[in-house]
């Protein structure tokens, strides 16, 4: 279970984000952060694999590295101050829609949808939206979606192909370049509590229809 020790580790890491401190506290990271986070992922995967058999059942395959890629970053801090996981068909870096979980020192971040689309996939999604412009609107305006996530998130284009302009008059969602939902809520109430699994799943369930829609668009 995620405990106060998990939170404390990241609070200290944020003030000591260098290799010497991390290596000196490596056992804390393994025992108080990584292990309970992987246990949580394992519990979530039981149901996620039932939802979609293409999602890999190994929690380690869903886990993102704590090491940051600093090659092109101004911030050269070597470590993330959050544990992150992605659950998508064929792996966490898949271009297919999936689910996301991140937990830092204070907050739980739960989301899903499509974060990264290449031009051919974006074209498919937009053409799918154009066929029935109100279908996606209805999904993201559903009361469960808005109560949990607010609005559909993602970067937008300023221009569209001419063949999509008519559909854009009925829904501006077609301008999106990303199609995802994201919620954030406090971690502290869930310290040492199994209810964290249920809370994450309650959000995943709301995202599931969006992922189904986006999967159909890409098929």
C-alpha positions in Angstrom: 0.0 0.0 0.0 1.0 3.6 -0.6 2.0 5.1 2.8 3.3 8.3 4.2 6.8 7.0 3.7 6.1 7.1 -0.1 5.2 10.7 0.1 8.1 11.6 2.3 10.6 10.0 -0.1 9.5 12.3 -2.9 9.4 15.4 -0.7 13.0 14.8 0.1 13.9 13.9 -3.4 12.5 17.2 -4.7 15.0 19.0 -2.4 17.9 16.6 -3.2 17.5 15.7 -6.8 21.0 14.3 -7.5 22.6 10.9 -7.9 24.4 10.9 -4.6 21.3 11.4 -2.5 19.3 8.9 -4.6 21.9 6.2 -4.4 22.2 6.7 -0.6 18.4 6.2 -0.4 18.0 3.5 -3.0 16.7 0.9 -0.5 14.0 3.4 0.6 13.0 3.9 -3.0 12.9 0.2 -3.7 10.9 -0.7 -0.5 8.8 2.3 0.2 8.1 3.6 -3.3 8.6 1.2 -6.2 7.4 -2.0 -4.5 4.0 -0.6 -3.2 3.5 1.2 -6.6 4.0 -2.0 -8.5 1.7 -3.8 -6.1 -1.0 -1.2 -6.9 -0.4 -1.7 -10.6 -0.7 -5.5 -10.3 -4.1 -5.1 -8.6 -5.3 -2.7 -11.3 -4.1 -5.0 -14.1 -6.3 -7.9 -13.1 -9.3 -6.0 -14.3 -7.7 -4.0 -17.1 -6.5 -7.2 -18.8 -10.1 -8.5 -18.6 -11.2 -5.3 -20.4 -8.6 -5.6 -23.1 -6.5 -8.8 -23.5 -3.9 -6.8 -25.5 -2.9 -4.9 -22.3 0.3 -6.6 -20.9 -0.3 -8.2 -17.5 3.2 -7.5 -16.1 3.1 -4.4 -13.9 6.8 -3.8 -14.6 5.9 -3.3 -18.3 3.5 -0.6 -17.4 6.0 1.3 -15.2 7.8 4.3 -16.5 11.4 4.9 -15.4 12.1 7.3 -12.6 15.2 8.4 -14.4 14.6 11.6 -16.5 15.8 12.0 -20.1 17.8 15.2 -19.7 19.5 15.2 -23.1 17.5 18.1 -24.4 16.1 19.5 -21.2 17.0 22.8 -19.5 16.3 21.1 -16.1 19.1 18.6 -15.6 17.6 17.0 -12.5 18.2 13.3 -13.0 15.0 11.9 -11.4 11.2 12.3 -11.7 9.5 13.2 -8.5 6.5 11.0 -9.4 5.9 7.4 -10.2 4.0 6.9 -13.5 2.4 4.0 -15.3 0.6 3.6 -18.6 -1.8 0.8 -19.5 -2.3 0.5 -23.3 -2.7 -2.3 -25.8 0.8 -3.5 -26.8 2.6 -1.6 -24.1 2.8 1.8 -22.3 4.3 3.6 -25.3 1.6 2.4 -27.6 -0.1 4.9 -29.9 -3.4 3.2 -29.0 -5.7 4.7 -26.3 -5.1 3.6 -22.8 -5.1 4.5 -19.1 -2.6 6.5 -17.0 -1.7 6.7 -13.3 0.8 8.9 -11.6 1.4 9.4 -7.9 3.7 12.1 -6.5 4.3 13.2 -2.9 0.9 14.9 -2.6 -1.4 14.0 -5.5 -2.9 11.2 -7.5 -3.1 11.8 -11.3 -5.5 9.5 -13.2 -6.3 9.8 -16.9 -6.6 8.1 -20.2 -7.3 8.5 -23.9 -4.9 9.4 -26.7 -1.8 11.4 -25.7 0.4 10.9 -28.7 -1.0 10.7 -32.3 1.0 10.6 -35.5 -0.5 12.4 -38.5 -2.0 9.2 -40.0 -3.7 8.3 -36.7 -4.9 11.8 -36.1 -6.4 11.9 -39.6 -8.3 8.7 -38.9 -9.7 10.0 -35.6 -10.8 13.3 -37.2 -12.5 11.6 -40.1 -14.3 9.3 -37.7 -15.5 12.4 -35.7 -16.7 14.0 -39.0 -18.9 11.0 -39.7 -21.0 11.6 -36.6 -19.9 14.9 -35.1 -22.2 14.7 -32.0 -21.1 11.2 -30.8 -17.9 12.4 -29.2 -19.6 15.5 -27.8 -22.1 13.2 -26.0 -19.4 11.1 -24.5 -17.4 14.0 -23.0 -20.5 15.9 -21.9 -21.9 12.9 -20.0 -22.4 13.9 -16.3 -20.0 11.2 -15.0 -17.3 12.4 -17.4 -17.7 16.1 -16.5 -17.9 15.4 -12.7 -14.7 13.3 -12.8 -12.6 15.1 -15.4 -14.2 18.4 -16.5 -13.6 18.9 -20.2 -11.8 16.8 -22.8 -8.1 17.8 -22.7 -5.4 18.1 -25.3 -3.6 20.4 -27.7 -5.6 21.8 -30.6 -4.8 22.7 -34.2 -5.5 26.2 -35.6 -6.4 24.8 -39.0 -8.2 21.8 -40.5 -8.3 20.1 -43.8 -11.1 21.6 -46.0 -13.1 18.3 -45.9 -13.4 18.6 -42.1 -14.6 22.2 -41.9 -18.3 21.3 -42.2 -18.0 18.9 -39.2 -16.1 21.6 -37.3 -19.3 23.7 -37.4 -21.0 21.0 -35.3 -18.1 20.2 -32.9 -14.9 22.0 -32.2 -13.5 18.8 -30.7 -12.4 17.9 -34.2 -9.6 20.5 -33.8 -8.0 18.4 -31.0 -4.5 16.9 -31.7 -4.8 14.9 -28.4 -7.9 13.4 -26.9 -7.5 12.6 -23.2 -9.0 13.1 -19.8 -7.0 13.8 -16.6 -8.0 14.2 -12.9 -6.0 15.1 -9.9 -6.9 14.5 -6.2 -5.1 14.4 -2.9 -3.0 11.4 -1.9 -3.0 11.7 1.9 -6.6 10.4 2.5 -5.5 7.1 0.9 -2.3 6.4 2.9 -2.4 2.7 3.8 -5.9 2.2 2.4 -7.0 -0.4 -0.1 -9.7 2.0 -1.2 -7.1 3.6 -3.5 -7.6 0.8 -6.0 -11.4 1.5 -6.1 -10.8 5.2 -6.5 -8.5 4.8 -9.4 -10.9 2.3 -11.0 -13.8 4.6 -10.6 -12.0 7.0 -12.9 -10.8 4.3 -15.3 -14.4 3.2 -15.8 -15.5 6.7 -16.8 -12.6 6.8 -19.3 -13.4 3.4 -20.8 -16.2 4.6 -23.2 -13.8 7.3 -24.5 -11.1 4.7 -25.1 -13.6 2.4 -26.9 -14.6 5.3 -29.2 -11.0 6.2 -30.0 -10.1 2.5 -30.6 -13.0 2.3 -33.1 -11.8 5.4 -34.8 -8.3 3.9 -35.3 -9.6 0.6 -36.4 
